[in-house]
Amino acid sequence: MNQPQWERTVTVTTADQTHALAAALGGVLEAGDLLVLTGELGAGKTTFTQGLGEGLGVRAGIISPTFVLVRIHPNLPDGPRPGGPDLVHVDAYRLDSAAEVDDIDLENTMDSAVTVVEWGRDRVEHLSESRLEVDLHRSVGGNSAAETGGVLDFDTEDDDEPRTIVFRGFGPRWTVAPGLLDEAGSHPAEEGGN
């Protein structure tokens, strides 16, 4: 399924707003949900995932899994969602194909956890018939390597610059956008069909 069921765009101006939006989303996620995060370095993928973790009620300390590929953050029995799903956080940047994704064996946790895959587009769609794509865009800074003559902007300290976050729902799980995206001041884009 290549066309999203729906698309919503939300603009945030601070890292705290990114975190809070993701925490609210984490509160409605269920075991088996697959999220695909896309955005350049410093776009806020880790901040977003930390917010999801808070909303899911998993153990604190979420950092990018760049060098280990996968980190599992267990649900806290005394957190806001006791008995809720764990968070599986994946960095697929160095994985070149869906076959390499299969090698890290996410199938074992897909049904019992919320799986968040950074850099997962065109690599993880086969894992679930439904997915939520989240594209994070920095409004200023965050120059790509092509724009800076081959030098990547690793300055992620500009956490409080505006960001645009685009959400797209695919498959039967996401036939309707979560209401919190409309309440967050999003701008409904075209409603897509199957």
C-alpha positions, 0 to 999 in steps of 0.5 A: 500500500503506497498511498497513505490513508491520511496525512497531518502536519504539525508545526512545533517551535521547541524541543519540549513541544516535540516531546509533548506531542510524542508523549501524547501520541505514545498514550494512544499507541498499542502493541504491534504498532510500527512507526517509521521516523525520517529526518536529517541529523538534529531533526528531533527523532530522538527527542520524539522517541523519548516523548513516545517512551514517556507516553508509553510508560517505558524505562527512561534513558532513551538514546539513539541506537546508532551503534547497537541498531536496536534498544528495547525499553521495557514498560514500567509496572509503576508507570502511566501504562502498567502492563502496556507495550515495551518500546523497541527503538531501531536505527536502520541508517546502516542497514541497506535493505529489508533483508538486513532488517530481517536479520535483526529479527524484529518479528519476535517483538512486533506483536508485543511492543511498539516498534520505532524505526529511525531511517526505516523508509523502504526497509521496514514496510514489510514488517506490518500491514499498518504503519505510521510514518513520521517525517521531522523537518528542521525549518532552519539549519540542519543543512544536508551534506550536499548543501554544505560541501560534504560536511554534515551539520552535527549541531543538534543543540538547536533544539528550540528551532521550529520543526514541521512534523508530517504524520502519515497513516498506512493500513487498517490500523491507521484508517483514521488519524489520532484526534490528538494530531488535529488538536495539536494545531495540525493542518489537515492535508488531503485525505488519501484513499487506499 
